[in-house]
Amino acid sequence: MRYYIISGEASGDLHGSNLMKALLLEDVNADFRFWGGDLMQEIGGTLVKHYKDLAFMGFLEVVMNLRTIAKNLAFCKKDIEAYNPDAILFIDYPGFNLRIAKWAKQKNYRTHYYISPQIWAWKENRIKAIKNDVDEMYVILPFEKTFYEDKHNFPVHFVGHPLIDAIAGRIQVDEFEFRTKNGLSNKPIIALLPGSRKQEITKILSIMLSLVDSYKDYQFVIAGAPGQDYDFYKQFIKKTNIHFISNKTYDLLSVSTAALVTSGTATLETALFKVPQVVCYKGGWLSYQIGKRLVNLDYISLVNLILEKEAVTELIQNDFNTKRLKRELDIILDSYVRTKFFINYYDLEKKLGGKGASAKTAKLIYDSLNTLTD
């Protein structure tokens, strides 16, 4: 069968690639055309647009790029019609994907949505579009199934979180070899995950690095994001105990003692590697003011949202400063506090439903399409 897949971010590229692998096990004749990234391209098929050319962060940046977004939407529709897929698979990226889903449903394409838009956080009114335009929804967070089915009477499939598979399936790193190859000493590592987009990296990384002189017995390692070159990061690297490693975030987390992490999927990844963390967020003033009036959540990190308590400290906007960050880093380096982290992380993994998200989703998609052709 022919699958047209649309993902618009680095995380979507990861989950899309694993879904493609799983679909190939179900459907040996699967043919893919997709918007994604390098990981999806490694699986095969045709890459139409790379996610690094699609990601616009914040309200102002979206407004400034409305013309480009409109062109991408028009191009996507023409490309889908030319390919004529058996199904369109949407992966998160709701601002774009829900617009395509509406058009696709009108054109009688089968629409499958993997990784729900976070309408439980904001823009809950999108539920109407989802109920109208999405044939099957596959959710990855346990509370999402309750949200959709109990609150909005829309049946969905809870498949578990694909990060568990991505992490479980990785090759274990040899710590000595990893440190040697990347020029790291034997000092404990504090991993810095400042996000994936230039705007957020610029706002967040400089504050993270302001702690360096206070921790001589540690080394700080920046996790370079996919799609961002070292030339961008080197402006921030001005101390000898600051290191940079690109596209090896999982290897880095597996040998880290603690982490400072920008809010997003990385908070969950860090937790699944059992690394104590401080969650950081700082946006543009206007975007933040608008966002906090629209978002109705007690927490911003997935770890706390899933556990329904403050298991990890969140430093947001003005609270994200050198003094407060140092205080919180000191806390998570304490051995007693670290034990509490590990207990909470164990509970988190149980709530996420275990392994097999990609395989479950692929089977549900393939069986659904086969039912239609029988």
N, C-alpha and C positions, 0 to 999 in steps of 0.2 A: 504494500500500500504506500501511498504518497502522503508524507507528513510535512506540513509547513509549520515551522516553530518560530515563535517570536519571543526573544528575551532581550532586555536592554541594559543589563548591568553585569558586573563580574560574577556576582553570586548566581545570577540566572544562567550564565555561561557554564558554571560548575554543575549546577543541577540539571541543566539541559543536556550536558554531555553524558551524565550518568543515566538520564532517562533514555537517551538515544541508544546507549549500550544495552539497556534492558529491553527496549523495543526490538532491537536486532535479535535478541534471544527468543522473543515471541513471534516475530515476523521476519523471516530470513530474507524476504524480498523488500524490506522497508527501504524507501527512498526519502532522503531528507533535503529540504531547502529551508534555510533558516537565517534569522537575524541573531547574532550571538558573538562568539569570540573564538580564541585560539583553541580552547579545550573542545568545543563542539566541532571545530574544523578538523581536529585530529581524528574524530570518529568517522567522518566521511560526509558526503553530500556537498551541497553548494552553499557557501557563505555569501549572503546577499549584502548585509550591512554589519559592520563591527560595532559592538556596544560602546566603544570609546568615542565614537562619533555621534552617539545618541544621548548621552547622559547630561542632563542639565539640572543643576542643583539650586533650589531656592526659588521663591516666587518671582523675584526680579529677573533672574537669569532665564526662566521659562518665558516670561513676557518678552524679553529681548530677542528670543529665538523662535518666536511664534511662526515666522515665515518658513524657517527651516523645518520646524515640526510639521507644518501643513504640507510642505513638499514631500516629506517622508511618508506621511499618511497617504497621500495621493499615489506615490510610487508603490507603496506596499500593496494597495488595492489592485493596481494594474499587474503587479508581479504575482499576486495570488491567482488572479484570473488566468494569467498565462500558464501557470503551473498546474492549476486545477487539482488541488489536493483532495484526498479522501477525508482528511481532517486537518483542522488548524489547532495547534497546541500553543496556548498562551502561558508564559511563565512570568508571574508577578507583573511588574512594569505597567501599572493600571492606567495611568494617564493616556498612554498610547494604545494599549491592548484593548481596553473597553470600547474605544472608538472603532477599532477594527472589528471587534466582536459584533457590534451593532450592525455594521455594514455586512459582515459575513453571514449573520443570521438571516438578513433580508435576502441574501443571495443563495440561501439554503445550503451553506457549508456546515459541516459538523464542527461544533466549537467545544473544545475541552480546555479547562483552565487549571493549571497546576501551580500551586502556591498562591493562595488567595490574596487579593488586595487587602490591606489592613483596614477594612471598613469598620472594624470594631474599635479602631483608634480615632478615625476621623472620616468624614464624608460617608456616613452611614447611609445616606440617601442613594448611594450607588447600588444598594441592594435591589432596587427596582430594575436597573439595567442588567444586573447579573441574572436575575430571575427570568428576564425576557430574552437575553442574548446568549447565555451560557448553557449548553446542554448538560455538561458534567463538570462538577467542581471537585478538586482534590485538595484537601486542606492538610497542613502539616503541624498544626498546633492543637493540642487537645481541647482547649476552650473554644476553638473556632467551630467545631462541630455543634456544640451546644448553642453557640451564638446563632448559627445559620438555621438549625432545625427547630430549636425551642422558641427563639425570639422571632424568626422570620419565616418559619414553615417552608424552608427550602432544603431538600435532602442533599447531603454532600458525603463525600468519602474521606474519612480520616485515615491517612496512609502512613503516618509517622513522619519524623523529620529526616530529610535526605542527608543532612550533615553527619548523622550517625554512620551511614554507609560510607560517605566520603572519607571520614576519619578512620573507620575500621579497615577500609580497603587500602590504605596507604602503606608503603614500604617503611618499616621501622628504621629510624635513623641511628647510625652509630655516633654517639655523642662526641667521642674523641676525634673521630674523622671529621665530623661537622665543624667542630671548633677549629681544628687545624686548617681545614680547607678555606674557612671564612676569616682567618686571621684573628680568632677570638682566644682570649686567655682562659685560665681556669677559674676566673672570678665568676660568681653567680650572675646570671643574665636577667636584666629587666627588659622585657620586650615592649616596644612602642608600636602600637597599631593606630596610626593617625587618620585612617580613612582611605578612600580610594580616589576621591576627586581633588583636584588642585585647590579649589576654594576651601574645603574643609581641612586639608593638610596644612595649608598656609596658616589658618587660624589656630589650629590645635597643636601642631608639632613644636612650635617655638616655646609654648608654655610647658609642654612635656619636658623639653630639653633644658629648661631653666633649672631643673633639679640636679643636673649632672654633677656639679661641684660639691653637692652635699652627700654624695654616695661614692666615695673613692674606692670602697671595697667591692663595688659592683661595676658591671659594664652594661651600657645601654645599647640596644640593637634595634634599629628602625626596620620594620617590615615593609619593604617596598611593595606598592600595590601593582597588580597587573595593569599594563597600559601606561604607567608612569616611569619615565627614564631617570637614571641616576643624576643626569644633569640638572633635573629639577630639584632633587633632594640635597645636592651638595652645598647649596647656599645655607643650609641649616647645620651642616656638620663642621663644627669649629673647635671641637675638643678631641683629645686623643682617645678617651674612653667611650666615644660614640662610633658605632659601626652601622653599616648598611648592608642588608641582604635582600635581594629582589626575588619575588615569586617563590619564596620558600617559607611562607608563614607557618604552615603546619609543622615543618621540621623545627623551626625556631621555637614555637610554643612547646613542642615536646621536650625541650631542654631548658626551658625558662623557669625561673623562680617566682617571678611576678610579672604582671603586665598592666600597662596603661592603655586603655582601649576606647576608641571612638564608638559611640553608640551605633548599633546596627547589628548585622549578622555576626560580626567579629566577636561580640560579647558572648554569643552562644558557642561559637567555635572555641573561644578561650576556656569557657566553662567545661566543655566536653574534653578538653585536654587537661582538666583538673588544675588550672593555673589560677591562683588568687589574683583578682583584678580590681582596678578602679575604673569605672565607666565615665567617659568624658564627652561633653558636647558643648560646642560654641558655634552659633550661627550668626549671620548678619543681623543687625539690630531689628530691622523692619521685618525680615523673614521670621525671626524668633517671636516678635510681638504678635504677628498674624497667627503663627503656628500655635502658640500657647492658648489662643482664644478658640482655636478650632479643635484641638486635640483634647479628648476627654479620657485621660489615663492617669493612674496613680504613679506609674513608672514609665521610663523610656527604654529600658533594656529588656530584651527578651527573657533573660534569666529571671529577673524579678517578676515580670508579667506571668510567666509560666508557673513559678513557685508561689505567686500571690503574696509576696512579702519582700522586704528589702534585704535580700541575700548578698547583694553587692552594692557598694556605695556609688551613687550617681552624682557627679558634679556637673551642673548644668549652667550655662551662660556665665553670670557673674560669680557663681560659686566655683567655677573652674578657673582657679588662679594658683600661682606658685605656692603660696602659704598653705592653702587648703589641700592642694594636691600632695605636698610633702607630708602633711599630717596623716592623710589617708594612706599614703604609700608606707609610712612607718608602721601603721597599724597592720597592714596585710603582710608585712615581713615578720611579724611576731608569730612565734611557733604555735601558741595557743589559738590565736585567731585563724591560722591556716587550717587547723583541724576542723573548725566549724565550716570553713569553705568546702572541704572535701565531703563532709556529710551532706551539705546542701546540694552539691553537684551530683552526688549519687542519686538523691531524690529527683533531681531535674531529669536525669537520664531515664529513670523509670517512667516518668510522666510523658516523655517523648515517644514512647511506644516501641522502642527497640529498632532492630535493623529491618531493611527490606522496603523502604519507601519507594525507591525507583522501580523495583520489581513489581510491587503491588500496583503502582500507577500504570505501568506499561501493560500489565495483564488486563486491568480494568478497561483501558483505552482500546486495546486490541479486541477484547471480547465484545465490547460495545459495538465496534465497527463490524465485527463478524456477524453479530446478531442482526444488524441492519441489512446485510447482504444475503442472509439465509432465506 
